[in-house]
């Protein structure tokens, strides 16, 4: 069930530029200091002191592993907060993971323009996205604004935060696929009809899924919309087709709790004799034919 935001103050409007409706993305950097050197992705852009915009800080809500910082008041029992806490339980149950790591801090701007100004002043080289997740050894942080997509965007980014709070070196494609999967509020496994339609048409036109190709993508800027859609579909396939495939995924996630380099998931599926690419195509065809929802595979 979709939660309805509380009535916003008059200045909490949406920018009318249609280009500002693009999807959110996750940017992750890891600062690893060894023998006096640091490695990892560079932070995009530099802060311009003359244009600095403050982060929301007037009000705070701390609940479980969620912290929301905002300049407008949200009650602890607001439907948006309750939905995110329910999401944590949903992700934990579906993936058999315990989340007891550091909090995920959400910096929630009261309107889109203030969010845009903050991005421009802090990371001027970043492309516009409705929301960003940044994870580093010091903080798991989400940046977004109050708008008509706030629930979907926060579900997506909070999922990133939860996963990165407990898993090591989660592959980019799987991180995005899981966030896409859990961003939809409602029954677990709810299908994205337009995505299924596009993938089904692509299969008809000769395209074939390739998890190994997704595994080779390590730079989020190189991921296309079709990559995001395929990543979502792989997650849906692994969780909802057969128990053996679901077990391989859950086992792989457990391995990421202990090791930064557990090997590719595709190799584990092959080792179990699972012809995943062929079965994936069949799963998409089934979704396109028989409906828009499916239940979790029984234990």
C-alpha positions, 0 to 999 in steps of 0.5 A: 500500500502506498503511503501518502506524504503529509501536506507539504508547506507552500515552498515544498514544490517540485521543479517543473523541468522534466529532465529532473525526473531521472532515476537515482543512482548509487555512488560508493567509495571506499577509503582503504589506507595501506602503507601510507597510500589510499585507493578507491573511487574519487569523490566527484567534484569539489565543494565550492565554499561560495555556494555551500548549502547546508545539510538538513539538520533542524529535525531528527528522527532516529528509529532502529537503523534509520536516521532521518535528518530534515528541516521540517518535522516528521512524526515518528509514526509517519507512514513513510517511516513506518514503511521503511522500518517494514522494508527492513524486516521485509529485506531481512526475511526475504534474504535471510540477513540480519541487519544490526550494523551502523545506521543509514542516515537520510538527509531529506531536503524539504524541496527539490530546489534545495536538494539541487543547490546542495548537489551543485555546491558540494559535488558539481560534477555529479549528474542530476538524480532524484536521490543518491546513496553514498557509502564509505567507512564513516557513514552510510548516507542517502540524499534526496528531497520530499516529492511525489517519488519520495517513498519509492526513492527512499525504499531503493536507497535505504535498501542500498544502505541496509545491504552495504551495512552488513555485506562486503563488496556487494557486486554493483549489479546485484546491489542495484538489482536488489534495490530495484526489487525492493523499491516497489511497496506492496507484496514481495515479488510484485512485477514491473509490467513495463520492464517485463514487456521490454525484456520479453520483446528483447528476447523475441528480437534475439537478445539473450541474458548474460549475468557474467556481463553484468558482473563485469560492470564495476562503474555505475556510470556505465550501467544503462537502463537496460542493465538496471532492468536486467539486474532487477529481473535476475533478482526476481528470477532467483527469488521466485523461480525454483528453490535451488536458485534461491538457495544459491543466491542466499548462500552467496549473500551469506558469503559476502558477510565473511569475504570481500571476494567470494567469486562470481554468482554466475559460477556458483549457479553453473557449479550447481548445474543450473543453466541460469541464462536459459531458465531466466528467459523462461521466467520472463516469458512466464511473467509476461504471460501469466500475471504481474505478481508472484509469491516467494518460493517456499522454504 
